Amino acid sequence: PDVVVHLAAMGPTAPFLDLETAVSHNFHGTANLVNACFQTETPVSQLIIARTPSERQLMNPYGISKAAVWQCCRVQAKTHGWPIHGAMIFQAYGDQQPAKTLVPTAIAAAQAGTDFAMTDGKQQRDWIHNSDVANGLIALMNADLPPATSVELGSGQLTSVATVVQEIYKLVDGNGRPLIGQLPNRAGEDAVQVADAARTERMIGWKTAVSLTDGLKRLTAG
């Protein structure tokens, strides 16, 4: 391969997995991949490591393991000059997302005409359609950046979880409603996660193209 994009991880939808599993898959798995990419007679020209905003707060094993491995990647990149770059992906949603994640679960409930039990939904998130994620990664592939550079893939705009669920029910226009506040909030969640979209655009010439409203319309129309 010429370029490797490392998107595999344990914990994106269940960040409070046991620490041993998080370290085994996310830390050691990535370390093995780094060695395979660069300690060879034909090293790759670029390795892109997917990152998570959970690295900032270090409130769960998923975020801890991802933060630790990125720090090791930075050291390897700077020490050896290996072209390793990071892409911190914010609240991704879109086609073929796991059925148990928020957006597809809410859409399924709205289309079935049933109520949707949820937390208070006050968490503010930077939502990014998966087609924009793909295009952001392609832009990062084509960018001329120093080793160990990381960019943030997001829109730079915040929308609460509750607003997203309400918008889904509005678009479906059926029976049922969101039951906001019926479930407890998950411990260790950041209240706000937003990308520095202006910095990313300056660095790789990319910005999101799909608005949250248009992205949700695509999904609910299917």
N, C-alpha and C positions, 0 to 999 in steps of 0.2 A: 504493500500500500504506500501511497504518497502522503496522504493526510489521514490521521485517525481522529475521530470525534468520539470521546468517551462519555456516553450518556447513562451507562448502567449504574445502578445503585440500589441498595436496600434501605427503605425507610421514607421515601418521598411522601407516601400516603399514610404511613404509620410511623412517625418519627420517634416514638417512644419504644422502639424495639430494644431487645437486650443489647447491652454494650458489646458483648463478645461477638455477636452477629454483625453489628455495625462495623466494628474494627476489622473483622475477618474479611468482609466483602468490600467495604468502601475504602479502607486504608490499605490492607495487604493486596487486595485485588487490583487497585490502581497502581500500587508500587510495582507489582508484577508486570502490568501493562507498560509502564514507563521503561522498565528494563528491556522488555521485548521490542519496544519501539526504537531504542537508542543504543543499547549494548548489543549491536549486531553489525555485520559487514555492510548492510544496506539500511541505514537508519532512515526513518521517515523525515519528511521535510517540515512537518508540523504535527503536534499533538494538542488537541483542544480538550480541556477538562471542564465538564459541566459542573457548575457550582450552585449553591443555594443561599438565599438570604438568611436561612437558619444559622449560617456560620457566624453571623454578627452577634447573636445573643448567647449562643452556646447553652441553650436551655433543654436540649434533648440529645440522646445518643447519635441520632442522624446528623444533626448540625455539628456536633463535636467531631465525629469521624471525618466529615467532609472538610471541616476547617483544618484538621490536623494534616490530612493528605495534601491539601493545597499548599500549606506551608512547606511541606517536604518537596513538593513539585517546584516551588519557587526557589528553594535552595539548590536543587539539582539543575534547574534552568540557568540560574545565575553562575553557579560554579563551573558548569560544563559548557555553557552557551547553548544548551539544547532549546529548540524552538517550542517551548511549552507555553500555551496561553490558556487563560481562564475565561469562561462565559457564565456569569451569574444569571440564572434564568429566574424571572419572577413568577407571578401566579399564572402559569400556563394552563390553557384550556383549549378544547377543540375536538376535532373528529378523532374517533378511536381512543379516546381517553378511557382509563379504567372505569368500569360502571359504578364502582363504589365511591368515586370522588364526587365532590359537591355538585358541579354543574350537571353532569349526566344524571345523577340521582334526582336532583330537583326537576330536571326536564321530564324524566320518566314519571315522577309523581304528578306534575302538572298535566301531562298528556293523558294520564290515567284518571284525572279528575279527583285526586285524593289530596288530603292535607299533607303538608311537609313539616314535620317537627325539626326544629333547628335551635341553635344557640341564639344569643341576643344579636349576633351578626354584626357587631360594632367594629370588628377587625377591618382595618383599611388596607386594601391590597392593590397592587399594580398588576392588572390583568393583561395578559398577552396571548393572542391567538397562536396556535401551534404553527400556522403557516408563516407568521412573523418570526417565530423562534428559528424555523428552518432557514429563512432568508438572512437572519442575523448571524447564524453560524456560517453561512456561505460568505457573507461579507467579512467575517473574521478570518476565514481561510485566505481571502484575497488581500488582507491588510498587511502592511509592512510595519510590524511592531517589534520592539525589543523582547527578548525572552522574559518570561514571568509576568508579562502584562495581562491584566484581566479587565474585561468590560462587563457592563450590566445590560442585560436584554430585558427591556420593559418600555412602557409608554411614558413614564414619568408622571402619570395621572393616577389618582387614588379613587377607588370606589369601594364602599363597604360590602361585606358579604351579604348583609340583609338586602341591600339595594339590588344586587345581582339576582338573588332569588325572587324578589318582587318583580323585577323586570322579566324574568322567565315566565312567571305566571301571567303577567300582562300580555306577553307575546303569544302564549298558548291560548289565552282567553277561553278557558274552560271552567269547570267546577274545581273546588278545592282552593286552598289558600296556604300561604306560609304561616306556620305556628311559631312566630319569632319569640325566643326566650323560653321555649318549653324544655330545651335541653341545656345542661350546664356547659359552660365554656371549657375548652381543653386547657389544662394547665401548661404553662411554659410557652404560650404563643405570643409572638410579637403583636403589639397593638397596631403598628404601622410598618409596612414594607413597601418601599418605593425605589425605583431605579433612578440613577443619574443619567437620564436619557440624553441630555445635552452633551455630556462628556463622551458618551458612546458615539453619538453622531459625529462629533469632532474627530474621534479616533479612527472610526472605520467607515464613516460615510453612510450610516444606516439609521433608519428610524422605523417605527411600526407603521403599517399601512392599513390595518384592519381595526376599526373602532370597536369598542366593547359592544355597543348596540348592534352593529353589523355582524359581529362574530356570533352573538347570541341568536340573531335572526336566522343565520345560516343553520345553526344547530336545531332550532325549534321548528324550522320549516321542513326538516327531513322526515 
